[in-house]
Amino acid sequence: MPKDPSKDLFWQDGKVIKDEKFIIHFFHESLSNATFSWYMSLDGNKINKWKDLANMFTYQYKFNMKMVPDQSSIQAIEKKA
């Protein structure tokens, strides 16, 4: 499942990185298979800020966000059973 790109921070060597160009440059390293192929097909000229890339990713993979229940959803399901 793709990672959530909505976080504005990137970790490297235990340090928090907030440099947008750095994050955009290395974002592809967090991807694999279909998500990596999707990323490689993007027009780099349309990605000026991290928020641009995060919005594109979220739009493309928003269906996965609905599929993964959070802890409260799981607890509610367990209570019904």
N, CA and C atoms as a LAMMPS dump frame, in Angstrom:
ITEM: TIMESTEP
0
ITEM: NUMBER OF ATOMS
243
ITEM: BOX BOUNDS ff ff ff
-5.0000000000000000e+02 5.0000000000000000e+02
-5.0000000000000000e+02 5.0000000000000000e+02
-5.0000000000000000e+02 5.0000000000000000e+02
ITEM: ATOMS id mol type element x y z
1 1 1 N 0.847 -1.173 0
2 1 2 C 0 0 0
3 1 3 C 0.895 1.238 0
4 2 1 N 0.515 2.275 -0.752
5 2 2 C 1.322 3.486 -0.785
6 2 3 C 1.376 4.184 0.568
7 3 1 N 2.471 4.838 0.805
8 3 2 C 2.618 5.614 2.042
9 3 3 C 1.859 6.926 1.902
10 4 1 N 1.489 7.493 3.011
11 4 2 C 0.735 8.749 3.03
12 4 3 C 1.687 9.929 2.834
13 5 1 N 1.562 10.637 1.685
14 5 2 C 2.479 11.746 1.435
15 5 3 C 2.041 13.055 2.059
16 6 1 N 0.961 13.042 2.821
17 6 2 C 0.425 14.296 3.341
18 6 3 C 1.297 14.904 4.434
19 7 1 N 2.216 14.135 4.949
20 7 2 C 3.122 14.671 5.959
21 7 3 C 4.147 15.568 5.271
22 8 1 N 4.413 16.721 5.837
23 8 2 C 5.324 17.668 5.228
24 8 3 C 6.761 17.46 5.681
25 9 1 N 7.036 16.341 6.287
26 9 2 C 8.375 16.064 6.79
27 9 3 C 8.935 14.822 6.126
28 10 1 N 10.221 14.732 6.057
29 10 2 C 10.895 13.579 5.48
30 10 3 C 12.028 13.224 6.422
31 11 1 N 12.183 11.952 6.701
32 11 2 C 13.214 11.515 7.635
33 11 3 C 14.399 10.963 6.865
34 12 1 N 15.584 11.357 7.263
35 12 2 C 16.801 10.773 6.72
36 12 3 C 17.832 10.726 7.826
37 13 1 N 18.372 9.553 8.038
38 13 2 C 19.383 9.361 9.074
39 13 3 C 18.92 9.871 10.433
40 14 1 N 17.624 9.676 10.734
41 14 2 C 17.081 10.074 12.014
42 14 3 C 16.844 11.566 12.165
43 15 1 N 17.026 12.325 11.095
44 15 2 C 16.825 13.776 11.143
45 15 3 C 15.601 14.146 10.308
46 16 1 N 14.885 15.155 10.736
47 16 2 C 13.726 15.648 10.008
48 16 3 C 14.201 16.644 8.957
49 17 1 N 13.772 16.414 7.721
50 17 2 C 14.13 17.282 6.604
51 17 3 C 12.873 18.012 6.155
52 18 1 N 12.948 19.336 6.019
53 18 2 C 11.797 20.112 5.576
54 18 3 C 12.029 20.766 4.216
55 19 1 N 13.137 20.519 3.577
56 19 2 C 13.466 21.109 2.282
57 19 3 C 12.605 20.465 1.192
58 20 1 N 11.695 21.253 0.599
59 20 2 C 10.751 20.718 -0.386
60 20 3 C 11.445 20.075 -1.583
61 21 1 N 12.478 20.71 -2.114
62 21 2 C 13.172 20.151 -3.284
63 21 3 C 13.805 18.806 -2.94
64 22 1 N 14.342 18.696 -1.747
65 22 2 C 14.934 17.443 -1.284
66 22 3 C 13.867 16.354 -1.196
67 23 1 N 12.728 16.7 -0.602
68 23 2 C 11.64 15.734 -0.44
69 23 3 C 11.135 15.269 -1.806
70 24 1 N 10.898 16.198 -2.71
71 24 2 C 10.412 15.847 -4.048
72 24 3 C 11.425 14.957 -4.754
73 25 1 N 12.693 15.32 -4.647
74 25 2 C 13.746 14.562 -5.33
75 25 3 C 13.82 13.107 -4.868
76 26 1 N 13.633 12.867 -3.583
77 26 2 C 13.78 11.511 -3.051
78 26 3 C 12.462 10.786 -2.795
79 27 1 N 11.339 11.407 -3.113
80 27 2 C 10.039 10.784 -2.872
81 27 3 C 9.918 9.424 -3.552
82 28 1 N 10.446 9.312 -4.767
83 28 2 C 10.319 8.061 -5.522
84 28 3 C 10.931 6.865 -4.789
85 29 1 N 11.868 7.111 -3.882
86 29 2 C 12.49 6.013 -3.154
87 29 3 C 11.537 5.345 -2.168
88 30 1 N 10.424 6.001 -1.862
89 30 2 C 9.441 5.407 -0.953
90 30 3 C 8.38 4.609 -1.722
91 31 1 N 8.505 4.552 -3.043
92 31 2 C 7.488 3.911 -3.876
93 31 3 C 7.979 2.594 -4.44
94 32 1 N 7.021 1.777 -4.87
95 32 2 C 7.368 0.53 -5.546
96 32 3 C 6.25 0.159 -6.518
97 33 1 N 6.575 -0.685 -7.446
98 33 2 C 5.622 -1.251 -8.408
99 33 3 C 4.767 -0.185 -9.099
100 34 1 N 3.445 -0.284 -8.979
101 34 2 C 2.531 0.609 -9.701
102 34 3 C 2.694 2.06 -9.28
103 35 1 N 2.943 2.298 -7.996
104 35 2 C 3.088 3.686 -7.558
105 35 3 C 4.365 4.306 -8.137
106 36 1 N 5.413 3.507 -8.252
107 36 2 C 6.655 3.995 -8.856
108 36 3 C 6.447 4.291 -10.339
109 37 1 N 5.753 3.403 -11.04
110 37 2 C 5.461 3.62 -12.464
111 37 3 C 4.625 4.881 -12.656
112 38 1 N 3.635 5.071 -11.789
113 38 2 C 2.81 6.276 -11.856
114 38 3 C 3.692 7.512 -11.682
115 39 1 N 4.549 7.499 -10.683
116 39 2 C 5.418 8.639 -10.41
117 39 3 C 6.311 8.951 -11.608
118 40 1 N 6.883 7.922 -12.21
119 40 2 C 7.784 8.122 -13.334
120 40 3 C 7.062 8.67 -14.564
121 41 1 N 5.745 8.476 -14.635
122 41 2 C 4.982 8.975 -15.78
123 41 3 C 4.561 10.437 -15.624
124 42 1 N 4.783 11.027 -14.449
125 42 2 C 4.385 12.416 -14.205
126 42 3 C 5.236 13.395 -15.002
127 43 1 N 4.64 14.518 -15.353
128 43 2 C 5.348 15.613 -16.002
129 43 3 C 6.024 16.434 -14.902
130 44 1 N 7.328 16.352 -14.819
131 44 2 C 8.081 17.042 -13.777
132 44 3 C 7.898 18.547 -13.785
133 45 1 N 7.521 19.112 -14.935
134 45 2 C 7.307 20.558 -15.018
135 45 3 C 6.071 21.007 -14.244
136 46 1 N 5.19 20.071 -13.914
137 46 2 C 3.969 20.409 -13.179
138 46 3 C 4.146 20.284 -11.67
139 47 1 N 5.31 19.848 -11.235
140 47 2 C 5.579 19.673 -9.81
141 47 3 C 6.532 20.773 -9.362
142 48 1 N 5.982 21.817 -8.78
143 48 2 C 6.797 22.934 -8.323
144 48 3 C 6.984 22.938 -6.815
145 49 1 N 6.037 22.352 -6.114
146 49 2 C 6.078 22.318 -4.656
147 49 3 C 5.711 20.923 -4.175
148 50 1 N 6.099 20.626 -2.941
149 50 2 C 5.754 19.339 -2.334
150 50 3 C 4.247 19.15 -2.319
151 51 1 N 3.516 20.214 -2.05
152 51 2 C 2.057 20.127 -1.986
153 51 3 C 1.48 19.691 -3.338
154 52 1 N 2.077 20.126 -4.444
155 52 2 C 1.637 19.696 -5.779
156 52 3 C 1.746 18.178 -5.902
157 53 1 N 2.893 17.653 -5.538
158 53 2 C 3.119 16.212 -5.637
159 53 3 C 2.224 15.45 -4.665
160 54 1 N 2.096 15.936 -3.449
161 54 2 C 1.239 15.278 -2.46
162 54 3 C -0.209 15.249 -2.928
163 55 1 N -0.683 16.355 -3.516
164 55 2 C -2.057 16.386 -4.031
165 55 3 C -2.25 15.43 -5.191
166 56 1 N -1.277 15.355 -6.101
167 56 2 C -1.363 14.413 -7.23
168 56 3 C -1.422 12.976 -6.722
169 57 1 N -0.552 12.67 -5.764
170 57 2 C -0.504 11.32 -5.204
171 57 3 C -1.819 10.978 -4.501
172 58 1 N -2.303 11.895 -3.697
173 58 2 C -3.55 11.661 -2.971
174 58 3 C -4.716 11.48 -3.924
175 59 1 N -4.779 12.285 -4.965
176 59 2 C -5.85 12.157 -5.966
177 59 3 C -5.769 10.796 -6.656
178 60 1 N -4.563 10.385 -7.022
179 60 2 C -4.378 9.118 -7.739
180 60 3 C -4.721 7.913 -6.866
181 61 1 N -4.373 7.957 -5.596
182 61 2 C -4.512 6.783 -4.727
183 61 3 C -5.499 6.969 -3.584
184 62 1 N -6.417 7.91 -3.714
185 62 2 C -7.376 8.159 -2.631
186 62 3 C -8.26 6.957 -2.331
187 63 1 N -8.465 6.076 -3.311
188 63 2 C -9.284 4.888 -3.064
189 63 3 C -8.661 3.994 -2.002
190 64 1 N -7.343 3.986 -1.882
191 64 2 C -6.677 3.18 -0.854
192 64 3 C -6.921 3.728 0.536
193 65 1 N -7.114 5.029 0.657
194 65 2 C -7.346 5.632 1.963
195 65 3 C -8.669 5.171 2.55
196 66 1 N -9.636 4.92 1.693
197 66 2 C -10.941 4.478 2.164
198 66 3 C -10.929 2.995 2.528
199 67 1 N -10 2.247 1.993
200 67 2 C -9.962 0.804 2.216
201 67 3 C -9.321 0.428 3.548
202 68 1 N -8.458 1.247 4.049
203 68 2 C -7.723 0.919 5.264
204 68 3 C -8.459 1.5 6.469
205 69 1 N -9.024 0.63 7.316
206 69 2 C -9.751 1.149 8.492
207 69 3 C -8.776 1.647 9.55
208 70 1 N -9.204 2.648 10.292
209 70 2 C -8.387 3.116 11.398
210 70 3 C -8.756 2.322 12.653
211 71 1 N -8.076 2.584 13.725
212 71 2 C -8.264 1.806 14.951
213 71 3 C -9.695 1.908 15.472
214 72 1 N -10.293 3.095 15.43
215 72 2 C -11.661 3.239 15.951
216 72 3 C -12.658 2.466 15.08
217 73 1 N -12.432 2.405 13.766
218 73 2 C -13.306 1.63 12.882
219 73 3 C -13.244 0.138 13.211
220 74 1 N -12.035 -0.334 13.45
221 74 2 C -11.857 -1.75 13.791
222 74 3 C -12.54 -2.068 15.125
223 75 1 N -12.39 -1.186 16.094
224 75 2 C -13.019 -1.401 17.395
225 75 3 C -14.543 -1.407 17.268
226 76 1 N -15.091 -0.544 16.417
227 76 2 C -16.54 -0.499 16.219
228 76 3 C -17.031 -1.79 15.578
229 77 1 N -16.258 -2.325 14.647
230 77 2 C -16.615 -3.591 13.991
231 77 3 C -16.582 -4.729 15.015
232 78 1 N -15.558 -4.723 15.856
233 78 2 C -15.428 -5.77 16.883
234 78 3 C -16.592 -5.731 17.856
235 79 1 N -17.063 -4.527 18.217
236 79 2 C -18.174 -4.401 19.152
237 79 3 C -19.472 -4.921 18.558
238 80 1 N -19.656 -4.767 17.259
239 80 2 C -20.857 -5.238 16.583
240 80 3 C -20.886 -6.758 16.507
241 81 1 N -19.721 -7.375 16.444
242 81 2 C -19.655 -8.843 16.281
243 81 3 C -19.981 -9.608 17.526
